[in-house]
């Protein structure tokens, strides 16, 4: 499997996608993002995403398959849901009393009236997270018979796949990836349609719109508003944000499974999204910094220590381990300094980090207080993490490693927007810090505005 930067993947999409846009226009929906997923996998040579699927088999045969699956699996009534649904991945932190609280939805849960919402954990989410409902307990929804509205969508998917297959601009060998992506989309749509139908649901909140097209399709058909809440960094280099106009269909973008509304941390992110073509101004609102923290930014200590902070990034352990070992060797020239290493909440290989033994190293696990660690530190080193933005207001000098890892385009953007200074792999960050001018051009309130409590209450209780 080949590795490409997001800039390279975007260049590839800009090359191949425009000629496919008309073929992706269905009767009611535009399947831009489904094809986008598939073309990225194809370009990367990621064949693990190819599935045996039956999407182009006859409708009667597919109806029969679902009917037989429903007979085989004991039919159960769908769970009863309230008018607002919070779709949570189940990421939790411990509050000061030791209770597990939702990182992304605690503020929503506190602002909402209990009779107005259902807080659920998605099927592949954290099964130990507190909530009203774990969807892992309802796999039978995927095996229910097809509804007439689902059959209509299935026919549209079939017609779209046939148009795509006949399109001479289709990249050679990519159709299996595309049909597999459509298969995943329809299966997810079927599950969520069966979950949400006939419940009187008015709106759902979720932390991202990409790879959620099946859920959004169910919401579109059932006239449910889909609201995305920002869950991390948004970049000009992203695959699913700040779309170039040439990659977007001419039809109503609601047809292409973009959110009805996106809630943002601050005006900085709204201004950034305005550079793309996928959102109207009225579809973007600044909610403020709703993500759970142990205390307000003003409550963190400002007394600095000779510490360098590194927040390891998800799925980048190999790159971070190589850099950390090099950095620790360099830091031996500065014995009065220590390195604080915090693992990512979704780190798959924490044991790899635990193998590092060095007297100047502190390892903090993924449930530690990020802002507390940053408030102790004078320097932060990252590639492109949201922790660079988290450090605003805490008197931390950010450095971004340049020309390193597959995300060097993201790293360059960190310099361009003024959130960090550049740092080379072999450069001594302590010497640079002691001898160089500092910079942080962004204001914290532009990036992380105070939470708009009245807007939050209005949204969750409407």
N, C-alpha and C positions, 0 to 999 in steps of 0.2 A: 504494500500500500504506500503510495506517494504522499509526501507531506507538502502542503502549500500554505502560504500565509493567507490571511483574509483578503489582503489587497490582490493577490494573485487569483484567488477564487472569484472575487468581484470582477476582475478583468475578464476572466473566462465567461462568467455569466453575462457580462455586457456584450461579449462577442456572440454567444449562441442564443440567448434568450429572446431578443427582439423578433427574430424570425419565427419563433414558436408562439408568440403571444396570441395571435388570432386562433390558432388551433386549441389553445387552452380556454377559450371562452365557451362556457356552457350555456344552457338555457337560462338558468338563474344565477349561476356562480362562475367565477373565474378561478382556475386552478393553478395560478401562478406559483404559489408557495409550495404546493405539492411537487410540481415539476422542479422547482428550485432545490428542494431537499435532494431529489433523485440525481440531478445533474451534478451537484456537489459531490455526492457519494461516487458517482461514475468517474468524475475527473480525478478523484483521489484514489480510485481503484479499490474502493471499500466494498468488496463483494459480500461481506457479512450481512448487508442490508437487503440482499436479493432473496425473495421468498417465492415458494411455489404458491400460486394464487389462481383463483377461479373467476376472476372478475369478468372475463370475456365469455364465460359459459352462458348458456341460455338462462333467461330470467326464471323460467319455471323450475329449472334444475336448482338454482340458487335458493329459491323459495322453499323447495323441498328439503334442501340441506339444513336450513335454519329450522324448519318445522321438525325434522328428525332430531336435531340437537335439543330442541325444547322438550321433546318427549323424553329423551334420554336423561335430561337434567330435571330434577324436581322443580316445578314452577313455584316461584315465591313472589309475593307482591313486592313492588318496588318500595323502598323506604319513603316515608312521608317527609316532604321537604317544605320549607317556608319560602317566603317570596324573594329573599335575598340569599344567595349561596356563596360561601367563601371556599374556594378551591385552594387548599393548602398542601404544600409538599411535605409538611410536617417538620420543618426545621425549627428547633427549639433551643432556648437558653434557659438556664436556671435563674430565677429571680432571687433577691436577697434572702427570701424565706426558704429557698431550696426547691421551689415549685417549678416544673417545666412550663414555660410559656412560649407561645408562638412568636417567632421573630418577626414575621411579616404581618400577622393579623391581630396581635394583642390590642393595638390601638382601635382597630375596627370592632373587636369584641367588646371593648369597654364603651365605645361610643354608641353601639347599637342596642336597641331594645331586644331582649331575648326572644320575644314573640315574632320578631321580624326576620331572623336569619337562621341558617343552618351552617355550622362550621364542619367541613368534612375534609378528610385526608384522601388524596388521590390514590388509585390502586397500587402504584409503585412507590408510594411515599413512606415516610417513617411510621411504621405500625405501632410504635410505642408512644406517639405523640397524643396528648389529650385533645379531644374533639367531640363533636356530637355524633359523628358517623365515620367509620372506616370503610371506604369503598372496597377494600380487599375482601370484606365479608359478603360482597354481593357480586361474585363472578357470574352468576346465572343470568345477569342482564345481557351478557354477550351472546346468549344462546336462545333468546326469545324470537318468535316468528317476526318476519318483516312486516312493517306497517305500510300502508299505501304510499305515504310520504317518503318512506325509505326506498321503496321500489322506484319511485319517480327519480330520486337522486341516483340510484344505481344505474338506471337507464341513461341518465345524463353522463355519468362517469364512463360508461361503456362507449357512448358516442364520442366523448372527448378522447378516450384512448385510441379509438379507431382513426380519428383525425390526426392525432399525434403520430401514429405509426405510419401514416401516409405522407407526412410532411418530410420533404426531401432535405430540409435543413436540420433534421434530428441528428445529433451526434451519433456516429456509428457505434453500435453495441450498447446504447443507453436505454433501449426500450424495456429490458427486464428490470432495470432499476426503477424506471418510471411506473411500470405496472405494479411493482412491489410497493412503491410509495403510495399509490392510489389504494392498494389493498389495505395497508395500515390505516390510511385515512378513513376508509369506509368502515372498517371494523371498529375504530374508535368512535366514529359518528354513530354507528348502531348502538353501541354501549351507552353513550351519553343521551341519545334520543330516548332510549327506553327508560333511562333514569329520570329525565326531566319532563317528559310529556305528561299532560293532564294534571299538573301539580299547581298551576297558577303562579309559577315562578316569573318574576319580573326582571331580575338582573342577577348576573354572576360576576364575581371578582376573582381574578387569577393573576399570577405573578408574571406571566409572559403570554404572548400571542403566537409565537412560532412553535411549531410542533404541537399546537393545540387546535389545528384546523378542524379536526373531527368534532371537538367540543363546540367550536364557533359555528360550524355548519348546523349542528343541532339547535343552537341558540337562534340562528337566523330563521330556520323553519318554524320554530316555536315562538317567534317574536319576543325573545328574551334579550335584553341588553347585555353585551359583553364588555366588561370594564377591566382593563389591564392596570396593574399597579407596578410601578418601576421597582425592580428588585436588584439592581446593580448598575454597573457602568454601561453607558450608551456611548458608542464610538462612531465616528465617521467611517470607520473601516468595517463596521458590523455587516453581517450578511442580511439581517432581518430588520435593520433600522436605517434611516437616512437613505432611502432608495433613490437612485438616479431615475429621472423621469422616463428614460428610455427603457427601463426595466418594468415599468408599470403599465397595466392595461388602460385603454381609453374609457372603459366602462366605469361605473360607480365602484369605487374601491371597496365599498362594503361587500361587494360580490367576491372580493379576493381574500376574505377572511382576515381583514385587519380589525382591530378593536373599534367599538363605537366610541370609546373614551379611553384615554390613557392618563393616569395620575402620576405626577412627577415630583421629585424631591425639591426642585428649585427652578428658577428662571433660566439658569445655565443650560439645563437639559432641554427645556422647551425651545430655546434659541437654537440649540444644536439640531433638534428634530425638524425645525423649520427649514433647514438646509436640504431636507429630503422632500419627496413628493407624496408620501403615503398618508399624511395627516393634515386635515384642515385645522385652522387655529382654534375653532370652537370644539375640536375633539381632543384638545390637550388642556389639562388643568394642573396648576401647581397645588398639590396637597401639602407639601412640606415633608419633613423628615419623620415619617411614621414608624420607622424600623425600631424594634425594641432595643433599649439601652438601659443599663443599670441605673443611670442618672443622667441629668442634663449635661451638656458639654461644659457649662460653667462649674459643674461640681467636681471636675477632675483636677487633680493636683498639677501645678505648673512648675514645681521644683525639678529641675533637670538633672539627670545622671549621665555619665559617659557611656551611653548605650546606643547601639545600632539596632533598629527594628527591621525584621524581615517577616512578612506574612506569606508563607508558602502558598502557592496557587494550585488549584485543582488540576490534576492530570499533568503536572509539570515537575514531578518529584526528581526525575533524572537530571533535568537542567538545574533545578535549585540545589540539589545535593552537590553537583559539580562546582557551582559558584560558592556555596557556603564553605566547602572545604578549602577553596582557594582564598576566600576572604579571611577565614580563621588563621591561615598561615600568615597572611599579610598583617593581621591584627596582633600578632606576637611582637611586632615592633612597638605596639601601643598597649602594654600590659595593664594600664589603668582603664582600658575600655573593655566592654563586654558586648556580646551579640545576643539579642532577644529573638528567638525564633518561635513564631506561632503557627500552628498547623491550620490548614483550611478545614472548615466544618465538614466538608465532603471528601476529605483526603482518603484515598484508597490504600495508601501504603504508609501508614504512620510508623510502622516498624522500621522502615528504611531510615527515617530521620533519627529514630531512637538509637541507631547504631553509631551515630556520631558522638565521639567522646572528646571533649576539649574543655579545659578549665575556664575558658572565656565564653562559654556557651551556656545560655539558659533556654530550655525548651518548655514551651507552654502549650497545653493541648487545646483542642478546638473549642472548648467551652469557656476559655479564659476571656476576660474583659479586654477587648481590643483597644478601646479608648484609654483604659488605664495603662496598658503597655505603651501606647503611643505617647501618653503624657509624661512617662518616665524618660523617653528617648529624645536624643538630639538629632538623630539621623534616621531616615527610613530609606531602604533600598528595595526596589521592586522592578518589575518589567512594565506592567500596565494596570495593576490591581486597583479596585475601588478603595483600598486602604490609603492610596495616595490622596484621595479626596477626604477620607475620614480624618486625616491628619490636619486638615485646615483648622486654624484657630487654636492649635495646641503647640505652636512654636516648634515645629519639626521641619527640618530641611529634607525635602524629598529628592531622591535621585532615581532615575530610571535607567536600567541597563540597556545600552544601545547595541544594535547589531548582534543580538543574542536571542536564541530560541526562534521558533517559527512565528512569533508574534512581534517581530521587530517593527512592523508597520504600526502596530498599536503603541509600541514604545516610543516611536518617533512622534506620534500624535501627542503623547504626554508632554513632550518638550514644546511642541508647537502651540499648545493651548496654555502653557505656562504653569502647569501643576508641578513640574519637576525640572531639575537640571540633568543634563546627560552625564552618564558614568560608563566608562569602558570596563570590560570584564576584569582586566588586570590592574585597573587604577586603584590607588589607595584612597578610599572614601574619607577616612579620618583626616589625612593630610589635606585633601581637597576642601573639606569642611573648615578646617582651621585656617586655611590660607585664601579661600575664595569668598567672593561676594555671595550673599544668600539671595534667594528669590522665592516668592510665592505670590503670583500675580492675581490669583483668584480670591474672592471673599467667601467665607464659609456660608454666609446667609444667601448668597446667590446659588450656591451648589446644594446646600441643605437648609432650606428655609424653615422657620418655626412652623410646626404643624398647624394647619387651619382647622381648628376644632369644629367650627360651625359648618364648614364644607363637609367634613367627615361625617358629622351627625346627619346632615341633610342627605348625603349619599346612601348611607347604610340604612336609614329609616324611611326613605321615600317610598 
